[in-house]
Amino acid sequence: MDKPRRNLRDYLVVTAAYWAFTLSDGALRMIILLELHSRGMSPIKLATLFLFYEAAGVVTNLGGGWIGARFGLRTTLLTGLGLQTLVLGILTGPGAWLRVSSLITAQTASGIAKDLTKMSAKSYVRMVVPADEAGKLMRWVAILTGSKNALKGVGFFLGGVLLAYLGFQWACGVLGIGILIALIATALTLPSAQNHSKVKVQLKHLVSSDPRINWLSAARVFLFGSRDAWFVVALPVYLATDGGWSHIAIGAFLALWVIGYGLAQVGAPNWVGGASQGNTKPPGPRLLGKWTGLLTLPLIALSASLYLGAPPVPTLVVALAIFGVIFATSSTIHSYLIVQYAKEDEVSLRVGFYYAANALGRLMGTLLSGWVFQSAGLGLNGLLACLMTSTILVILASLATSRLRRTDST
């Protein structure tokens, strides 16, 4: 088999494994969130549950990048799939196991598995696409990232359906069987990755010395913090309490948004550049700054509309759609730039460092989502406070992006 066909095969295998994991991860996240909310857990406690999940991601991405550089990306990818299989298997155990502490531990382990899998999949793309093929690299990154998020949305809906019809343990059992099949198939078909560093990897190499990667990572912290500050806890709890929505309705609504967000990521190269291998110039920091700044518009418009008494549901739907397209475009440019900046023999280290920043942003946003929502009095006041917090974080992301422009003349 020639190299282009072999690269395409490896890309498809990694993408399929990432798809399977994402489906199970989205479903499990929704299952645990709705299960604990039905047990009466408060928003701040729900946020605390996911804090461990996100905190694990910071350490995992750094450590996973080091492991990938030392032992190859196949090792980290299979480890992530295997750990998720173990987590789902444990959650199908006796009901006595399913205390809150057990669910927090399981969610944390799932967070470790997710970040190992994500770091491996994103790094693989850089390994099979040469850096000088910028258009192709942009497309493949967009397809991998966008399809993953679309399937995450499907996972949200699947989690709500499984919980409603099968109950907690059977739902986890079905997901466990699916991820086990993906683990076996990936282990049998994926060859060893070539991502071994040419030099001995030391702990000091975990932190990037490239100012472009550092400022891009800083912008990523605030970007994803801005999304999760209102999307992770405040929005679903608001819909359940003030809106009176059922578990399935909430899962379906969030699923449709994430699916649309993923499809926007797949299509983003068509309107930001990099969709072809011809003369189309891939996007750089200047364009990233423009798309990041645009995120303030739907946030401010939504806050003002809700404050003035606009109908909540249609207003949220329209604002979320606009926010999703802009956020997806900004995120796609982010994902392209990190794999473009990373040197081939350091790709897992640099991608790991970057997604550690991504996890830190989600950690911050998750904490703020629960704390601000509850401190502001829950309900509409809590949601408005979270939207204001999100707007501030977008401004900080824009400032970090402006510093990136000064270090990169792209």
N, C-alpha and C positions, 0 to 999 in steps of 0.2 A: 504494500500500500504506500503511495507517494505521500510526502509530507503534508500538502494541503488537505488531502482527504483524511489523513490521520488526525490532523488538527481539528477538522470539522467534526470527526467522530468523537474525539475527546470532549470538545465543547458541548456536543449534544448529550453525552453521558453525564457530564457535570451539571448541565442545565436541568436534565430530568431528575437527578438526585436532589438538586436544590428545590425544584418544584414540589417534589414529594415532601420534603422536610417542611417547606413553607406552609403547605396545606395543613399538615399536622400541627404546626406551631400556632397558626392563626386560630384553628379550631380549639386547641387546648387553652389558649389565652382567654377566649370568649367563654369557654366552659367554666374555668376557674373563677373568672370575674363575676359571671351571673350566678354561679353556685354560692359564692360567698356573699354577694349582695342579697340573695334570697334568705341567707342565714342572719341578715340584719347587720352586716359589717358596714361601718361608716365610710364615707369617702376618703377620709385621711388614712384609715386603716387599709382600705383598698390600694391607695397609693403606696403605702408602706410595703404591701405585698409585692408590688412590681418594682420597688426600689432595689430589692435584692436581685431581681431578674436583670435589671439594667446595670447595677453595680458589678455583677459578675461579668458583664460584657466588657467593661473597661479592662479588667485584668486578663480576661480570656483573649481578647484581640491582641494585646501585647505579647502574652505568652504563646498564643497560637501562631503569631507571626514568626516568633523565634523558633518554634518547633518545626514550622513549615520550611524555614530556611535551612534547618539542620537535617531534617529527615524527609522532606518532600511533602507536597500538598495532598497526596493521596492519603497519607497518615492522618492529617488533621480532618479531612473530609469524612473518612470512615469513622473516626473517633466521634465526630459530631452526630452522625447518624446512629451509631451504636449507643451513645449516651441517651439520645431521645427515645430509642426503643426501650431502654432500661427504665426510664422515667415513666413512660406510659404503662409499662408492665407493672410497676409498683403501684400505680394509681388504680389498677383494677383489683387490688387486694381487698381484704376484709374492711368493712366500714369503720372498724375501730382505728384503722390506720389513718383515716381521713380527717384528722384534726387540723386546725388552722396551721400549726407549726409544720405538719407534714406537707401541706399544700405549698407553704412558703418554700420549703426545702426543694420540693419537686419543681416549682416554678423557677427557682434559682438554677437548678441543674439544667432545666430546659433552656434557660438563657445562655448558659455555657455552651450547650450543644448548638444553639442557633448561631452564635458568633463564630464558633469553629467552622461551621458549615458555610456561613456567609463569607468569611475571610478566604476560605479555600476556593469557593466558586468565583469570587471576584478576581482573585489572583490568577486563577487558571486562564481567564480571558487574556490577560497580559502575556501569558506564556505562549499562547497559540496564535496571537496576532502581533506581527512586528510593529515596533513603535512608529516606523515611517509610513505605515498604512493607516493614517489618522482617520479617514472616513470609515473604513471597515471597523476599526477599533471603537469608534463612536457608536456605530450601529449595533455591534455585538454587545457592548456594555448596556446600551439602552434596552435591547431585547431581553437580556438576562435580568436586569433590574426591574423593568416594567412588567414582564410576565410574572416575576416573583411577587410583586405587589398586587397584581390582579388576582393571583392565586391566594394570597393572604386574605383578600376580601372574600373569596369563595370559602376560605377556611373559617372566617368569622360566622358566615351564614351556616356552614356545616356544623360548627360547634353549637350554635343555638338550636338547630334542628335535632342533633344527636342528644343534647341534654334534655330537650322537651319530650322526645319519644323513647329514648333508651335509658335515661338516667345517667348519673355521673360515671359510675364504674364501667358499665357496658359501652358508653361513649368512648372512654379512654381505651378500652380493649379493642374496639374497631380501629381506632387510630394507630394503636400499637402494631396490629397485624400489617397495616399498610406500610408503615415505616420500616418494619422488619423486611418486607419484600424488597423495598428500595435499597436497603443496606446490602442484602445478598446480591442483588442484580449489579449494584455499583462495584462491589468487591470483585465480582467475576469478570467485569468488562473493562474496568479502568486500569490502564497501565500506570507505572510509577511516574510521578511528576519529575521534571528536570530542575525544579526550583531549589537546588542546593547552592548556597552561597559559595563563591570562589574563595572567600577568606573565612577564617574561623569566626563564627558569630559570637560576640560577647554581649553581656548585659547592656553595656553602654550603647550598643547598636540599636536597642529597642526604641530609643528616642531619636527622632529625625533631626538631622543637622541642616536640612534644606529649608530655608525660610519660606519658600513657596508652599511646601507641604505643611509647615507649621501654621501659616496664616489661613490656608485652606481648611485645615483641621479646626482652627478656632472659629471660623465662620460656620463650620458644620455643627459645632456644639450649640451655637445660638439658633441656627436654622431649625434643627430638630427639636430643640427645647421649645421653640415658638409653636410648633405643631402640637406637641404632646401636652403643652400647658393647658390646652382646652379640649383636646380630642380624646385623651386616654381615659380619664376618670370623669371630668365635669360633664362632658356631652352625654355619654351613655346613662349616667346617673340622673341627669336632668330629664332625659327622655323617659326614664323609668318612673321618676317621682312626679314631676310636674306634668309630663305628657301622658302618663299612664300607659306607656307602651309595653307590650309583652316582650318576653325574651326573644322570640322569633322575629318580631318586628324590629327590635333594636339590632339584632344580628344581621338582618336583611339590609337595613338602612346603612349600617357601617360597612357591610360587605359591598354594596353597590358603589359607595364612595371610594373605597380602596380599589375596587376593580377599575372604576373610571380613572382613578389616579394612576394605576399601573398602565392602562392603555395610553394615557397621555404621555407617560415616560417613553413608551415604545415609539410614539409618533414624534416626540420632541426633536429628533435630528432633522425632521422635515422643515421645521420653522426656525431652528437656531443654527443650522449649518452642520456639516458632517454627514449628510444623508447620502452622499455619493462619494466615489473615489476620484472624481474629476477635480474641478477647480474650486469646489465649495470649501471654504476655509472653516475648520472646526472652531467651536466657540472658545473664547478665552476669558480671563478674569473681568474684563470690562463688561462683556455681555452678561456674565454671572451677576455682577453688581446691579445691573438694570433689572433683571428678573427678580432678584432678592428684594430690592426696594419696592417693586410692584405689589408684594405681599401685604403691604400696609393698607392698600386700598380696600380689598374685601373685608379685612378685619375692622377697619374704622367704619365702613358702611354698614356692616352687620351690627356692630355695637350701637351705632346711632339709630338704626331702624328698630332694634329691639327696645331700646330705651324710650323711643317715641311711641311705642305701642303697636308696632307692626305685627301681623299674625306670625307667631314663632315658627311654626313648621315650614310654610312655604319660604319664609325669609331665610331660615337655616339651610334649606335645600339649595336655593339659588346661590347663597354666599359660599356654601361648602363646595359647590361645583366650580365656581370661579377660583376660590382659594386652591382647590385641588389641582387645576390645570397649571396655575402659576408655580405652585410648590413643586409639582412633578417636573416641570421644565428646569427649575433651579437645581433640584436634586440630581437630574440627569447630567447637567453640566458639571456638577460636583463629582459625580461618579466617573465621568470621562477624564476629568483633569487629574484625579489621583492616580489612575492607572497610566496616564500619559507621563506624569512627572516621575513615576517610580522607575528606577533602573532595573533591568531585567533580572540581575542576580540578587536584588534586594526587594523584589516586588512584594513578597509576603510580609516582610518587615514593615515596609512603608504602608501597605494596605492595612496591616494589622494596627499600626499606630493611628492611622486615619479613622478606622472604625472603632478604635477605643475612644476617640473624641466623639464619634457618633453616638456611642453608648452613653458617654458622659452627658451629652445633650439630652438624650431620652431620659436619663436618670433625673436630671434637673427639671425637665418638663413634667415628668410624672409626679415628682414631689410637689411642684408648684400647683399642678392640676388639682390634687387632693387638698392641699393646705389652703390655697387661695379660695377654692370653691367653698370649703367649709367655713373658713374664717369670715368670708363675706356674707354668710347667712344662708348658703345653699340657694336653690331655686334660680330665678332670673338674675338676682343680684350677684350670686356666685358665678354664674356663667359670664356676666358682663365683666366682672373682675378678672376672670381668666382670659378673656379676650383682650383686655387692656394689658395684661402681663405678656401675652403673646406678641402684641404690637411692639412693646419695648424690646423684646428679644429679637425681633426682626430688624429693628434699628441697629442693635449691636452686631448682628450678622452682617449688615451692610457696611458698618464701620470696619469690621475685620476684612471684608472683601476689598474695600478701598486700599487697605494696607497691602493686600495680595497684589493689586495692580502695580504698586510701586516696585515690587520685587520681580515682576514678570512683564516683559514687553510684548507678550503674545497679542 
